[in-house]
Structures are given as structure tokens and as C-alpha cells.
Amino acid sequence: MSDLRVLVANCLVGGDKVTEREESWIRNIVEFDCAGRSVVCTQRDDIALGQVSGLVGRFADTSEFVLRNVPQRQLRKSLILVERLCWLLSFASMSKVLWYGYDYPDGTPRSYRRSAVGSINGFRPVFNVRDVTSIQNFVRQVFSRYVHLEKSRKLNVVIDYLLIAEERNRATEGRLLLIFVVLENLKDTYARSKSIPYSGGYYRKSTATNSPRYTFEELLSAMLMDVGMRKDLKSIIRLRNELIHSGLSRLPHASQRRIYERAQDLVREYMLRLLGYRGSFLAYSSRGDIQRTVQHVV
């Protein structure tokens, strides 16, 4: 059995283990526990040292992930594991982490490269990328549940839209529409997961064809309550309706921005609770200065 070495881009996580060199050393290695399977990540020197400001908005080959002693029959399964780890690290860091190739001596072909699109952002991440322990704990706690919910709740789609909303130079209305699409997607997959009747283009309160339908706010509130969250959604709902119907809002830009930040906080906390995470994370609205704590586990 050979080691699988996977080339990964846009991963900003620091290291906690040291690589010794002839006349120096660098802390550039971090190990992730993915449901009992170890993935060892070696970071490029500038990434390990936190020298990333010049990489924002660019695609950067940052990392090598290694899975030890992979049987040939488990190559595809191992790559799927890496793909899922990349999505979780994308959410944690708010940069599009993705793999774009691998080297595997027992495979055919032994080396593989693919086209990949994504960039480093890292604006207001969910976790401090230099706090290696927090990100390791996040991955260890949620990996199994992410695997369980990934398809039914379309979690990779949710994460991708969050990343797109945070791309540089995007208009505030565009960011808002994307975060509202995220909420719509989460609401829809929640309703499906609860087998709520769907008829005539609406989710219904009973199986009768003409039964009362759920409003967006009602379903969203039920979705949040399902993970122990009680939130006032009025301002988010009003702005969502205004943008959907008119394309622009009459609210001042500062007010729109505050609502966008509230929606970001809402989605972050919901995702963490849904995935069964327990611990601290960075609130988007605090500009990364304030940690909030999730104690409820689904």
C-alpha cells in the first residue's frame, strides 16, 4: 500500500508540528482527524508563517495532504474524504479550499491533475486560521455528521454560496441576494428532511391540496428552532422581500450591511449547530473580534 499525496489550493491553516531543516525549522504541519482517518497537511512556508496578504483574490497552491497506506481499492473513497475535508476547511476559513491533483504510486495513472477554480479570501473567517487547535477540533467534531447530511442538506452548495457572497468588489445587494438564497436552500432542504407536504408550489401544513401554506418566515423559524435557535427575523424577511420584488432597496447602505452581517451570523451559527459543533467561533458582525459559543448539540 502506498501513500496518497493530494495537492490542495487556498488552505490558510497554520501548522502545529515542526519540520526540521539543516539550519532551521518551521512549524508547517497540521493533522486532521476525519472520522478516524488521519490526513496530514504540510503547508507552504509563506502560508505556515501567515504571509498571505499578497495572495488574496488569487488561486494559490498552498498545501499537500497525505493519507498513509491507502489500498488501491480505496483511492476513490480517499479522494472523496479529501473533498469533504476541503469543504469544511472552506467554511472554517472562508476561502475556497480545493484539491487539484494527486500522486499515488499504486494507481493508474500514478499522477493526476485537474482544472480548478477558486481563490483565497479569508475575510472574517468562522475560525482564526492561525488557531490550529480550534480548526482541528471543528473538523474532528463535525466530519461524520457532515458526511451524513452533505447530500440531503446540500451543504457543499451552502458553503459555496457563502464563499461567492464574500468575493471582493461585490455589490451589497448581490451579497444580500446570495445570503437569502442560502437561507432559501437551507429552508427547503429542512422541509424535505421533515417530510413536510409540498403541493401547488408551496409547503403545506397538512396533506390536503388546499391546506394553508407555510410562509418563508414560518419555515425558517421552525428550521432554527430545530437546532435550538430563537431569532428575530423581521428585518431579514423585510429586506429579502423588498430585494426579490424590486431588485433594489430603499434602506441606507449601512442598514443593508447590518442586516447582511446578521444573516451571516445566523447562517454560521445554524451550520455549526446542525453539524453538532460545540465550542467557540467568530461572529461575522464583530469583524472577527468577538467569539460566540455553541453549546447545543443536535
N, C-alpha and C positions, 0 to 999 in steps of 0.2 A: 504493500500500500504506500502511496506517495502523498506528499503534502500538496494541497491545493492553494495556490497563491493567486489572489484576486487583486486586480488593480482598481483603485477606488479614487473618485474625484470629490473635491469640495468638502472634505471632512475636516473640521476645525478643532476637533477634540485634542486636548493636551495629552501628555504622557505621564505615567506614574512609575515606570520602570526604566532602568538605565541601560544604555548601550555603551560599553567601554570601547575606547579607541586608543591608538598608540600613545597619544599625548593629551587626550582629552576624554570627556564623556558627555553624554546628552540624555536627558530624560524624555524619550521619544516613543515608548512602548506602552500600550494600554490593552488590557484583556477584557473581553466581554463574555458574559455567561448567557447564552441564548438557549434557555430551556435545557441546561445541562451540557450543551455543546459549546466548547470554547472557541472563540475567534480572537486571534492575536493580531492587533493592529500596530504597525510600525509607521510613524509619521515622518514626513519630510522635515528636514532640520528647521526650516523657517516656520513651518506650522507648529512644530513642537515648541519653538521659542516664542510663539504668539505674534510673529511678524507677518500679519495678514492684511494690513490696510491697503496695500497696493494690489491685492487680489480681488477686492470687492467688485462684483459685477462681471467677473470673468470665470471661465472654466479653468480649474487647476487640478492637475494630478497630484494628490496630496498624500496618498496612503497605500499601503499594501496590507491586505487582510490574509491571514494564513490559517487554514484549518488542517490540523495534523492527521496523517494516516487515514486518508479518505479512500474507501474502496471504489473501484471504477463504477460499480452499480449505483453508488450514492452520489455521483458527480452532480446530476441534475438537482437532486434534493438539497445538496450542499449549496448550490448556487441560489436556489430559492430561499434558503436560510439567509444568505448574504443579502439578497434583495430586500428581505423583510427587515433585517438589521439596518440597512441603508435608509429605509423609510422612517424607522424610529429615530435614527440619528438626524434625519432631515427635520423632523418635528422638534426634536430637542434643541437643535442649533439654528433653525430657521434658515438653513442653506440646503440646496438640492444635492444631497449625498447620493451618489450612484456608482455602480461598478461598470467598467467599460472593457474589461478583458481579464483573461486568466492564463496561467501556466500550470499544466498538470501532466507530468511525465507519463502517466498511465493512460492518458486519453487519446482520442483520435478526433480532431487534431490535438497535438500536445500544447499548442498555444492558440489562443483565440482573442480577437479584438473586434469590437463593435462600435458603431457610431453612438454618441451620447450627447445629449444637450442638457445643460443646467449650469448654474453659476453660484458662486459664493455670495451670500448676502450677510446673514448673521445679525441683522438689525433686531434688537430686542428679543433675543432667544428665550426659549422656555427655561433653559438651564444655562448657567455660566459655563462656557465650553472649557474654561481653564479648571473648573471644579470637576476633576475626573471622577471622583467618588460618587458625586450626585448622578452623573450620567450613567455610570456603571450600575448604580442601584436602580435607576429608572429602567434600563434595559432588562436587568435581571428580574425585576418585579412584573413587568408587563408583557414580556415576549410571548409567553404561552397564550395569554388572553388575546393579544394582537393576532396571533395565528388563528385563533378560534373565531374572531369577529371580522377579520380583514375583508372577506368577500361579502358577508351578509350586510355589514355596515359600510362597505365601500371606503374603508379607512385610508387607503392609499390615495383615493380621489380627494378626500377631505384634506389630507396633508398637502397634496399638490396644489389645490386651490388656495390654501393658506400661504404657500410659498409664492404663488403668482400674485396674490394680493399685495405682497410685501416687496415686489420688484421695484427697483428705483424708477423715479420720474413718472409714476403712475398717478393719474388724477384721483382726487379723493373720492369722487363719485364712482370711479372704477373700482377702487378698493372696497367701497361700501357694497356695491353690487356683487362683488366676488364673495365677501363675507356673508351676504344674505343668501347666495347660492349654497354656501357651505351649510348654513342653518337649514335651508330647504332640504338639502340632501340628507342631513342627519335626521331631520324630522320625518322624512319619507321612509328611510330605512328603519327608523324606530317603529313607525306604524306597521310596516311589513313584519317586523320581528314580533310584534304583539298580535299579529293576525287581525288587525282592525279592518272591518269590512270596507271595501272600495267599490263604489258604483257611480256611474254618471260623471266621472272625472273628479270625485271627491271621496275622502274618507268619511264614513258614516258611523253614527252612534248605535246602529243596530243593523241587522242583515236586511231589513226591509228596504226596497228600492228607493222609496221616497222618505226615508227616515232623516232626521236632522243631521246636517253635516258638521264635522269639526272645522273650526276656524284654524288658521295658521297659528294664532296665539294659543289656542287651547291645546293643540298637539305639541307645540313647543314647550309649554308649561308642563304637560304630562311627561314629556321626554326628560326634562330637567328633574322633575320630582322623582323619576325612576332611579336617579343616582343621588338623591338627597339634596338637590339644589332648589332653593326658592329665590327667584329673581324677579324684579320689576321689569317687565319687557315693554312697557308702554312707549318709551321714546324710540326704541329699536323698531318696533312694529310700525309706528307712525312714519318714520323716515323710510323704512322699507316700502311701505305702500306708496309714499309720495314719489320715490325714485322709479318704482315699477310703472306707475301711471303717467309720469311726466318726464322722466329721464333726468331731470334736474331738481334740486331742492332750493326752497326759499330760505332755508336756515343759513345763518352765517357759517363761514368755513370752520371757525373754531368750534361751533356747536356740532357740526358734522364730524369733525375729528374726534371730539369727546365720545360721541356715540360709536364711532368706529372702534375706538380703544375699548369701550365697554363690551362691544361684541367680540372683540379679540379675547378679552379676559374670559368671557362667557364660554367661548369655544375651547380655550385652553383648559379651563377647569373641568368642563364636561368631558373632554377627551381623556384627561388624566383619571377622573373618577370612573369613566366607562372601562378603562383599561385596568382598573384595580390598583392604581398607584397610590402609595401612601408616603407623604413627605412634603418637602418644600419645593416651590417653583417660583419663577419670576413673573410678576404681574406685568403685562404689556403696558397698561396705563401708567405704571410707575416709572417708565423708562428704564426698567431693569434694576431699580434701586430698592424695591420692596419685595420681600418674599412672602408668599402666601402658603398656607399649609393645607393639604388634603389629608383628612383622617378617615373619611368614609371609604370603605372598600365594597364594590359591587359584589 
